[in-house]
Amino acid sequence: MNENYENNQPEEFTDLIELFKVIWRTKVIIFLITFLFALASFFYAKSLPDMYMSSAILAPTSEDDGLSSQLDQYSSIASFTGINIPNNNTSKTQEAIQRVQSYDFFKSFILPNIKLENLMAVKKWNSKDNSIVYDKNLYNAESSEWVRKKSHPLSKIPSPQEAYREGYLEILKIKRDKDTGFVTISILHQSPFISKDWVDLIIFNINESMRDLDKNNAENSINFLNASFALTNVQTIKEVITNLLQAEMQTLMLASSNKAYIFKSIDSAFVPEIKFGPRRFMIMIIGILLGMTMSIVVIFINFFTKSIRGQ
């Protein structure tokens, strides 16, 4: 067995030497392929627009937590007496995050307050005069007309669903810290000013929409409880209804008075001075490494194929 190993060892070294000789002979090919990949990655990186990210760090308001548990407690007691009050166990913060990411929120509160072309047709941002350069294949800024060519079911003008799917969800970033509970809402856009404005727009509308929703729910519950109070003569039930009424009225009062109803700002959004991306240098490095790797792999495969055929 040792003799076979010793006999095979010179052959393995020979193969290894031959392999390095092949690499050396084809170094020009490796260099050219690597250069082409580097050139392609350079032009690709250069074609990408600068992107800016504006973020706001928000703290969930805590006033609703006590009220929610109080309402849940009284609702459970009321259910035993035949009065069914909606029991909402969902965290207000989690509900707000889901609403911000929903199509209904985008269609009702975001889309009517932005320019669709700023979401779906921006090519780059001009920092000299703070102007937007649009993709001429998509949108004609001079005539304010959409010129893109799309086949059915898509249309020339992006639909709300397409704008939500291809635009809004692509630029919206939401992160919640598990330790502190703080929520970070970010918008990635070619224009740093639009990025900041849209973060502010989202925060304002989620606070207002959640406020209006809770006010409507509280008003409906108060009307229902008042009607139930008038229909019963059982003192225990009346006490439960009275407690529920107090909790709902407190919810209504807080919804009417608090400006930052769901989120209060810890660190407000600002216009970023430094771009978020793209990382052009890293793109070029990856392109160079990819080109070098592919060229060497092709040479290896060719070398071993010839070796096998030679045997």
N, C-alpha and C positions, 0 to 999 in steps of 0.2 A: 504493500500500500504506500509506504514511504517512497519506494522507487518510482511508482507512478506519479506521485506528487512532484518529485524532483524532475521527472522527465517532462511533466506538463508545465512546470514553472517557467522555463525559458520561452516556451511557446506563448504563454500568457503575457510575459514581458514584451515579447516581439509584437503581439497584437496591440498592446498598449502603446508601444513606440510608433507603430504604424498609424494608430489612431491620431496621435499627436502630430505626426507628419502630415496626415490628411487635413487636420485643422489648420496647420501652418500653411499648407499649399492653398487652402481655400480661404485664407484670412481676408483676401480682397472681397470675396463673395459675402463673407460674414459682415465685413465693414459696410458694404453697399446696402445689404438688407437692413442692417441696424440703422444706417443713415436714412434710408427711406422711411422706416418706422418713426424715427426721430423727427423727420421733416413732416410726416403726416400728423403726428401728435402735436407738433408746434402749430401748424395751421388750424388744427381742430381746436386747440386751447385758445388760440387767438380769436377764433370765430365765436367763442362763447362770450356772452355779455357779462359785465360785472353785476353781481347780485349783492343786495344789502338786506340785512335783517334787523328789524326793530322789535324789541321785546318789552313787555311789561310784567313785573312780578306783582301778584295779587294775593291778598289774604282773604279767605272766605270770612264773611261776617258770621259771628257766633250767636247772634240774637235769636235766630230761627231754631237753633238746636233745642233749647229749653222748651220753646213753644211746641215743637214737633212732638217731643216726648210727652208733654202735658196733654196735647190733643190726642195722641195715640192711647194714653191711659184712659181718658174720659170716653173715647170712642169705643174702647173695649168694654167698658162698664155699660155704656149706652146700648151696645149690641145685645146684652143680656135682657134688656127691658123692651126689646123690639124696635129700637131706633137705630137705623143703619147710617152711620157717618163715614164717608170715605177715609180710609186709614192709609196715610202716606208714609211708608217706611223708607223711601228713597232719600238719600242725602241730597240736600239742596245744591251743594257744590257739585256732586257727581251729575245731578240732573242738568245743571247749568253747562257743564263741560260737554255733555252729550248734545244739548240743544245747540251750542255754538257750532258743533260739527255736523249738524243735521241740514238736510236739504230745505226744510221748511224755514229754518232761521235764515239761511242764505237768501232764499227767494223773497222772504217777507221783509228782511231788515238790512241786508247787505246790498243785494243787486239793485234795489231802487235808489241807493245813495252813492253809487259809484258809476264810472264810465266803463261800459262793457269792453271797449277797446283797450282800456288800461289793464284789463285782466287777461284778455285773449289775443292781443295783437302787438304787444310791445316788443320792439327789437332791441333797443338800448335807451339809456338815459344820458342826456347831454348835460354835463355838469357846468358848462360855461354859462348857459342861460336857463338852467333848470327846466329843460323841455324834454318831451318824450319823442323818440324816433320810432315810428311804427313800421312794421313789416309791410312793404308795398304789395306783396302777394296776398296779404290778408285784408288790409284796411287802407283806404285812400283818405289821408288826413285832409287834403285840400277840399274834397267834395263831401267829406264825412260819410262815406259809404263803404260798406263791406264789399270786397271784391274777391274773396276767396272762393275757390271752386271745390265743392263737396258733393258727393253723391248721396242719394237717399239711403238712410233716413236723415242724415245731417243736411243742414241748409246753409245758405250763404251767410246768414246771420246766426251766430251761435245761440242755441236754445238755452234756457235757464239750466236744464239738466246737464248739457255739455259744459257750460260755464262752471257749474258746481263741480262736476266730475274731473274735468281737465284743467280747470283753473284754480278754484277756491281750495279744494282739498290738497292740491299740489303745493300751495304756498303757505297754508296754515299749519302751524306747529303748536301743539299744546302739551305741556308736561306738568305733572303734579308731583311734588316732593313728598315721599312717603313719611319722612320724619317730621317735617314742619307743617305739611298740609298746604304750603304755598303753591299757587298755580302760576305758571309762566305761559303767556300767550305771545306768540311770535308770528310775524309775517315776513316772508322772503319775497323781495321784488327788485326789479332793475332800478327803480327810483327810491332813494332813501326817504324822500318826503312822503310818497304814497305809502310806503311801508309803515311809517309812523302814524299817518292819518288813519289807515285801515285798522291798526291795532286799537286806536282810540275809539273808532266806530264800533268795533266788536264789543268792547267793554261797556260802552254807553248803552248799546242796544240789548245786551244780555241782562244788564241791571234793570232796564226799563221793561223789557218783555216779561221777565220773571216777576217784577213788581206788579204789573198789570194782571198777570195770571193769578197770582196769590190774592190780589184784591178782589178779582171776580169770584174766585173760589170761596173766599171768606164771606163776601156779600151773599152768595147763594146759600152758603151754610147758615148764615144768620137768619135769612128769610125762612129757611126750612125749619130751623130750631124754634123760631118764634111761632111758627104754625103748629109745631109739635107741642110746644108749651101750652098753647091755648086748648089743645085737644085732650090733655090728660089732667086727671085730678089726683094722681098718685104723687105724694110728696117726695118720695125718693127719686122718682123720675124727674120731677121738677128741679131738684137740686143738681142732678147730673146735667140737665139741659142748661141750667144757669151757669154752671162751671164751663160748659162747652161754649156758651155764648161769650163769656168773659175772655176765653182763650182766643176765639175767632175775632173778637173786637180788638184784642191786643195785636193780633196779626195784621188787621186792617189799619190800625194806628201806626204800626211800625212801617208798613208798606207805604203809607202816605207821607211819612216824615223823613225816612232815611234816603239820602241821595245815593249812597253806595249801598244798594240793597243786598246784593249777593256778594260782590267783590269790592274790597277797598284797596286802593293802590298803595303798595309798599315802595315800588320803584317804577315811576311812570315811563311810558315809551318816549324815546327821543330819536331825533334824526341822526342815524349813524354816519360817522365820518369815514370809517374804514370799511372796505368791502368785505363781505362774508365769504365770497367765492367768485369765480372758481379758482382752485389752486393749480394754476397753470404749470408751475415748476414741477409739481408732483405728477401731473399728467404727462409731461415730457419724459420724466425719469421712468415712469411705467412704460411708456412707448419704447424707450431705448432698451430697457430690460426685456420687454416682450419680443422686440425685433432680434436681439442677440440670442435669446433662448430659442426662438423658433428656427433661426438659421442653424444653430448648433444641433438641434434635434433632427433637422432634415439631413444634415451631414452625417450624424450618428446612424440614422436609419439607413441611409445609402451605403455607409461603410459596412454595417453588419449584414445587409442584404447581399452585398458582393462577397463578403467572407463566407456566408452560408452557401452561396452558389459555387464558390471556389472549392469547398469541401466536397 
